[in-house]
Amino acid sequence: MVCCSIKYAADRFGVIGETPNYLTYYFDESNIDEIKEELKRIEESLGEQLKIMENFFNKGTGYNDEMLKENNIDENKLSDYADYLLGEKILKCIEENGECSFDAEL
């Protein structure tokens, strides 16, 4: 006997379905201006750190806290740098394909 109220057909067989733990994104050419504006805001926020991070991370090696300090990388700005890289990928995808869509885990 199923313990909980049945919502979906497969729930009848003893397992209750779970809500997906991801977000779905869709961008197209109408989003290009907004993407470019946000990239510019991030560039301004990162300032000199942007070039420092690009040079460091383009080497393709892993990193740790000590390596970040040795290379004068502000750990508090790593998230912004990661967002910047994502924004660049989204923009490139739209420019090449006219649209960009993906799922992101929560």
MARBA-3410 file (N, C-alpha, C, O; in Angstrom, 1 decimal):
106
0.8,-1.2,0.0,0.0,0.0,0.0,0.9,1.2,0.0,1.9,1.3,0.7 ~ 0.5,2.2,-0.8,1.3,3.5,-0.9,0.9,4.4,0.3,-0.3,4.5,0.6 ~ 1.9,4.9,0.9,1.7,5.7,2.1,1.2,7.1,1.9,0.5,7.7,2.8 ~ 1.4,7.7,0.8,1.1,9.1,0.6,0.1,9.2,-0.6,-0.2,8.3,-1.3 ~ -0.5,10.4,-0.7,-1.4,10.6,-1.8,-0.7,10.5,-3.1,0.4,10.9,-3.3
-1.4,9.9,-4.1,-0.8,9.7,-5.4,-1.0,10.9,-6.3,-2.1,11.4,-6.4 ~ 0.1,11.4,-6.8,0.0,12.6,-7.7,0.3,12.2,-9.2,-0.4,12.7,-10.1 ~ 1.2,11.3,-9.4,1.6,10.9,-10.7,1.5,9.4,-10.9,1.6,8.7,-9.9 ~ 1.3,8.9,-12.1,1.1,7.5,-12.4,2.2,6.6,-11.7,1.9,5.6,-11.1 ~ 3.5,7.0,-11.9,4.5,6.2,-11.3,4.5,6.1,-9.8,5.1,5.2,-9.2
3.9,7.1,-9.1,3.8,7.2,-7.7,3.0,5.9,-7.1,3.2,5.5,-6.0 ~ 2.2,5.4,-8.0,1.4,4.2,-7.6,2.2,3.0,-7.2,1.7,2.1,-6.6 ~ 3.5,3.0,-7.6,4.3,1.8,-7.5,5.3,1.9,-6.3,6.3,1.2,-6.3 ~ 5.0,2.8,-5.3,5.8,2.8,-4.1,6.8,3.9,-3.9,7.4,4.0,-2.9 ~ 7.0,4.7,-4.9,8.0,5.8,-4.8,7.3,7.1,-5.2,6.7,7.1,-6.3
7.5,8.1,-4.4,6.9,9.4,-4.7,7.9,10.2,-5.5,9.0,10.3,-5.1 ~ 7.5,10.7,-6.7,8.4,11.5,-7.5,8.9,12.7,-6.8,8.2,13.3,-5.9 ~ 10.1,13.2,-7.1,10.7,14.4,-6.5,10.7,15.5,-7.5,10.8,15.3,-8.7 ~ 10.5,16.7,-7.0,10.6,17.9,-7.9,12.1,18.0,-8.3,13.0,17.8,-7.6 ~ 12.2,18.3,-9.6,13.6,18.4,-10.1,14.4,19.5,-9.4,13.9,20.5,-8.9
15.7,19.2,-9.2,16.6,20.1,-8.5,17.4,20.9,-9.5,18.7,20.9,-9.4 ~ 16.8,21.5,-10.5,17.6,22.2,-11.5,16.7,23.4,-12.0,15.5,23.4,-11.9 ~ 17.4,24.3,-12.6,16.7,25.5,-13.3,17.0,25.3,-14.8,18.1,24.9,-15.2 ~ 16.0,25.7,-15.6,16.2,25.7,-17.0,16.3,27.1,-17.5,15.5,28.0,-17.2 ~ 17.3,27.4,-18.4,17.6,28.7,-18.9,17.4,28.7,-20.4,17.8,27.7,-21.1
16.9,29.7,-21.0,16.8,29.9,-22.4,17.1,31.4,-22.7,16.5,32.3,-22.2 ~ 18.1,31.6,-23.6,18.5,32.9,-24.0,18.4,32.9,-25.5,18.7,31.9,-26.2 ~ 18.1,34.1,-26.1,18.2,34.3,-27.5,18.7,35.6,-27.9,19.2,36.4,-27.0 ~ 18.7,36.0,-29.1,19.3,37.3,-29.6,18.7,38.5,-28.8,19.3,39.5,-28.8 ~ 17.5,38.4,-28.3,16.9,39.5,-27.6,17.5,39.8,-26.3,17.3,40.8,-25.7
18.4,38.8,-25.8,19.1,39.0,-24.5,20.5,39.5,-24.7,21.1,39.8,-23.7 ~ 21.0,39.7,-25.9,22.3,40.1,-26.1,22.7,41.4,-25.4,23.8,41.4,-24.7 ~ 21.9,42.4,-25.5,22.3,43.7,-24.9,22.4,43.6,-23.4,23.3,44.1,-22.8 ~ 21.4,42.9,-22.8,21.5,42.7,-21.4,22.7,41.9,-20.9,23.3,42.2,-19.9 ~ 23.1,40.9,-21.7,24.2,40.0,-21.4,25.5,40.9,-21.4,26.3,40.9,-20.6
25.6,41.7,-22.5,26.8,42.6,-22.7,26.9,43.6,-21.6,27.9,43.9,-21.1 ~ 25.7,44.1,-21.1,25.7,45.1,-20.0,26.2,44.5,-18.7,27.0,45.1,-18.0 ~ 25.7,43.3,-18.5,26.2,42.6,-17.2,27.6,42.2,-17.3,28.3,42.4,-16.3 ~ 28.1,41.8,-18.4,29.5,41.5,-18.6,30.4,42.8,-18.3,31.4,42.7,-17.7 ~ 29.9,43.9,-18.8,30.6,45.1,-18.6,30.6,45.5,-17.1,31.6,45.9,-16.6
29.5,45.3,-16.4,29.4,45.6,-15.0,30.4,44.7,-14.2,31.1,45.2,-13.3 ~ 30.5,43.4,-14.6,31.4,42.5,-13.9,32.8,42.9,-14.2,33.7,42.9,-13.3 ~ 33.1,43.3,-15.4,34.5,43.7,-15.8,34.9,44.9,-14.9,36.0,45.0,-14.4 ~ 34.0,45.9,-14.8,34.3,47.1,-14.0,34.4,46.7,-12.5,35.3,47.2,-11.8 ~ 33.6,45.8,-12.0,33.7,45.3,-10.6,35.0,44.6,-10.4,35.7,44.8,-9.3
35.5,43.8,-11.3,36.7,43.0,-11.1,37.9,43.9,-11.3,39.0,43.7,-10.7 ~ 37.8,44.9,-12.2,39.0,45.8,-12.5,40.2,45.0,-12.9,40.1,44.2,-13.8 ~ 41.3,45.3,-12.2,42.6,44.7,-12.5,42.6,43.2,-12.3,43.3,42.4,-12.9 ~ 41.7,42.7,-11.4,41.6,41.3,-11.1,41.3,40.5,-12.3,41.7,39.3,-12.4 ~ 40.5,41.1,-13.2,40.1,40.3,-14.4,41.3,39.8,-15.2,41.4,38.6,-15.5
42.2,40.7,-15.5,43.4,40.2,-16.3,44.3,39.3,-15.5,44.8,38.3,-16.0 ~ 44.4,39.6,-14.2,45.2,38.7,-13.3,44.6,37.3,-13.3,45.3,36.3,-13.4 ~ 43.3,37.2,-13.1,42.6,35.9,-13.1,42.7,35.2,-14.5,42.9,34.0,-14.5 ~ 42.5,35.9,-15.5,42.6,35.3,-16.9,43.9,34.7,-17.1,44.1,33.6,-17.6 ~ 45.0,35.5,-16.8,46.3,35.0,-16.9,46.6,33.7,-16.1,47.2,32.8,-16.6
46.1,33.7,-14.9,46.3,32.6,-13.9,45.6,31.4,-14.4,46.1,30.3,-14.5 ~ 44.3,31.6,-14.6,43.4,30.4,-14.9,43.6,29.9,-16.3,43.3,28.7,-16.6 ~ 44.1,30.7,-17.3,44.4,30.2,-18.6,45.5,29.2,-18.7,45.7,28.5,-19.7 ~ 46.3,29.1,-17.6,47.4,28.1,-17.6,46.8,26.7,-17.5,47.5,25.7,-17.8 ~ 45.6,26.6,-17.0,44.9,25.3,-17.0,45.3,24.4,-15.8,45.0,23.2,-15.8
46.0,24.9,-14.9,46.4,24.1,-13.7,45.3,24.3,-12.6,44.5,25.3,-12.6 ~ 45.3,23.4,-11.7,44.5,23.6,-10.5,45.0,24.7,-9.6,46.0,25.3,-10.0 ~ 44.3,24.9,-8.5,44.7,26.0,-7.6,44.3,25.7,-6.2,43.4,24.9,-6.0 ~ 45.0,26.4,-5.3,44.6,26.3,-3.9,44.7,27.7,-3.3,45.2,28.7,-4.0 ~ 44.4,27.9,-2.1,44.4,29.2,-1.4,45.8,29.9,-1.5,45.9,31.1,-1.8
46.8,29.1,-1.3,48.2,29.6,-1.3,48.5,30.1,-2.7,49.2,31.2,-2.8 ~ 48.2,29.4,-3.7,48.5,29.8,-5.1,47.7,31.1,-5.5,48.3,32.0,-6.2 ~ 46.5,31.2,-5.0,45.8,32.5,-5.2,46.5,33.7,-4.6,46.6,34.7,-5.2 ~ 46.9,33.5,-3.3,47.6,34.6,-2.6,48.9,34.9,-3.4,49.2,36.1,-3.5 ~ 49.7,33.9,-3.8,50.9,34.2,-4.5,50.7,34.9,-5.8,51.6,35.7,-6.2
49.6,34.8,-6.4,49.3,35.4,-7.6,48.4,36.7,-7.5,47.9,37.2,-8.5 ~ 48.2,37.1,-6.2,47.5,38.4,-5.9,46.0,38.3,-6.4,45.5,39.3,-6.9 ~ 45.4,37.1,-6.3,44.0,37.0,-6.7,43.2,37.1,-5.4,43.4,36.4,-4.4 ~ 42.2,38.0,-5.5,41.2,38.2,-4.5,40.2,37.1,-4.4,39.3,37.0,-5.4 ~ 40.2,36.2,-3.4,39.3,35.1,-3.4,37.9,35.5,-3.3,37.0,34.7,-3.8
37.6,36.7,-2.8,36.2,37.2,-2.8,35.6,37.5,-4.1,34.4,37.7,-4.3 ~ 36.5,37.6,-5.2,36.0,37.9,-6.5,36.0,36.7,-7.4,35.7,36.8,-8.6 ~ 36.3,35.5,-6.9,36.3,34.3,-7.7,34.9,34.0,-8.3,34.7,33.6,-9.4 ~ 33.8,34.2,-7.5,32.5,34.0,-7.9,32.1,34.9,-9.1,31.5,34.4,-10.1 ~ 32.5,36.2,-9.0,32.2,37.1,-10.1,33.0,36.7,-11.4,32.4,36.8,-12.5
34.2,36.2,-11.2,35.0,35.7,-12.4,34.3,34.5,-13.0,34.2,34.5,-14.2 ~ 33.8,33.6,-12.2,33.1,32.4,-12.7,31.8,32.9,-13.5,31.5,32.3,-14.5 ~ 31.1,33.8,-12.9,29.9,34.3,-13.6,30.3,35.0,-14.9,29.5,34.9,-15.9 ~ 31.4,35.7,-14.9,31.8,36.4,-16.1,32.1,35.4,-17.2,31.7,35.5,-18.4 ~ 32.8,34.3,-16.9,33.1,33.2,-17.8,31.8,32.6,-18.4,31.7,32.3,-19.6
30.8,32.4,-17.5,29.5,31.9,-17.9,28.8,32.8,-18.9,28.3,32.4,-19.9 ~ 28.8,34.1,-18.5,28.2,35.1,-19.4,28.9,35.1,-20.8,28.2,35.2,-21.8 ~ 30.2,35.0,-20.8,30.9,35.0,-22.1,30.5,33.7,-22.9,30.3,33.8,-24.2 ~ 30.3,32.6,-22.3,29.9,31.4,-23.0,28.5,31.5,-23.5,28.2,31.1,-24.6 ~ 27.6,32.1,-22.7,26.2,32.3,-23.1,26.2,33.2,-24.4,25.5,32.9,-25.4
26.9,34.3,-24.3,27.0,35.2,-25.4,27.5,34.6,-26.7,26.9,34.7,-27.8 ~ 28.6,33.8,-26.6,29.2,33.1,-27.7,28.2,32.1,-28.3,28.1,32.0,-29.5 ~ 27.5,31.4,-27.5,26.5,30.4,-27.9,25.4,31.1,-28.7,25.0,30.6,-29.8 ~ 24.9,32.2,-28.2,23.9,33.0,-28.9,24.4,33.5,-30.3,23.7,33.4,-31.3 ~ 25.6,34.0,-30.3,26.2,34.6,-31.5,26.4,33.5,-32.5,26.2,33.7,-33.7
26.7,32.3,-32.1,26.9,31.2,-33.0,25.7,30.4,-33.4,25.6,29.9,-34.6 ~ 24.7,30.4,-32.5,23.5,29.5,-32.8,22.2,30.3,-32.8,21.2,29.7,-33.2 ~ 22.2,31.6,-32.4,21.0,32.3,-32.4,20.2,32.1,-31.1,19.2,32.9,-30.8 ~ 20.6,31.2,-30.3,20.0,30.9,-29.0,20.9,30.1,-28.1,21.9,29.5,-28.6 ~ 20.6,30.0,-26.8,21.4,29.2,-25.9,20.5,28.7,-24.8,19.7,29.5,-24.2
20.5,27.4,-24.5,19.7,26.9,-23.4,20.5,25.8,-22.7,21.3,25.1,-23.2 ~ 20.2,25.7,-21.4,20.8,24.8,-20.5,20.1,24.6,-19.2,19.3,25.5,-18.9 ~ 20.4,23.5,-18.5,19.9,23.3,-17.2,21.0,23.5,-16.2,22.2,23.1,-16.5 ~ 20.7,24.0,-15.1,21.7,24.2,-14.0,21.2,23.6,-12.7,20.0,23.8,-12.4 ~ 22.1,22.9,-12.0,21.7,22.3,-10.8,21.5,23.3,-9.7,22.2,24.4,-9.7
20.5,23.1,-8.8,20.3,24.0,-7.7,21.4,23.8,-6.6,21.4,24.5,-5.6
END
